[in-house]
Structures are given as structure tokens and as C-alpha cells.
């Protein structure tokens, strides 16, 4: 899961959320094989994890816009996964604008619908698929 390191509490909640759907999210700061100092080895390990993952979820928070790693990770995932295997999990108000990240609009997003279920939707499309089916496809 791509995220900003300062959002640790939100990350923990998102990991628990995805676990409800039988998913295990990779979190780099929980990986003891990561170097203690950020380096090109860090980038290589992240690249490998993104390549090996089935899906790519970006945790979008008010602070995530400040991350220098998220755009790199998203671009890498885009190149190897394509649009259908990437989704943004926004922890922001629905009407929040993505100033300087307008390209987020290219990607699916995860949202809870009126009946309480979670779905994955393409931008501008009212129908989607259940989160569970997207995660397992």
C-alpha cells in the first residue's frame, strides 16, 4: 500500500480494513529487510514488491500530497499493472480536490456505497464492482 509515512495511524486502520477482505497489505516500514536509511536499495525493494503484488492501493490522505515517494510508486505501478489493478483509497472528503495530483482521476477509487458495501469505481462512472471481487480478480 502506497502511503505517506507520517500517516501511520491511518495506515494501520487501512491495513485492518483490507484484512477484512482477506488481504495482506505490504507496508515498507514493517519490513525488517528494508535498509535503515533510505537509499537506492530502498527503491529497488519497493519496485520488487510493487512488481510482485497483485493489486496496488494508494492511501490518499490530506498529507499524502506531500510525499515524494507516492508519485514514483504510482507511476511504477501504472507501468506494470495498468489502470484496472490500481485503486485509490481516499481518506478525505469526497469533494476534496487533488491540486497538483489531478492525474489521480485516471485511477479507480474505493468507496462505501449507500447500502454499506464497499466498491471500486472508475472516475465518473456510477457503477462499479465490489471491493472483494476487485481484490480477488
Secondary structure as GFF3:
##gff-version 3
##sequence-region A 1 137
A	DSSP	three_ten_helix	5	7	.	.	.	ID=ss1
A	DSSP	alpha_helix	8	19	.	.	.	ID=ss2
A	DSSP	three_ten_helix	28	30	.	.	.	ID=ss3
A	DSSP	alpha_helix	40	52	.	.	.	ID=ss4
A	DSSP	beta_strand	56	60	.	.	.	ID=ss5
A	DSSP	three_ten_helix	64	66	.	.	.	ID=ss6
A	DSSP	alpha_helix	69	81	.	.	.	ID=ss7
A	DSSP	three_ten_helix	83	85	.	.	.	ID=ss8
A	DSSP	beta_strand	86	90	.	.	.	ID=ss9
A	DSSP	three_ten_helix	102	106	.	.	.	ID=ss10
A	DSSP	beta_strand	108	112	.	.	.	ID=ss11
A	DSSP	beta_strand	118	121	.	.	.	ID=ss12
A	DSSP	beta_strand	129	130	.	.	.	ID=ss13
A	DSSP	alpha_helix	131	136	.	.	.	ID=ss14
###
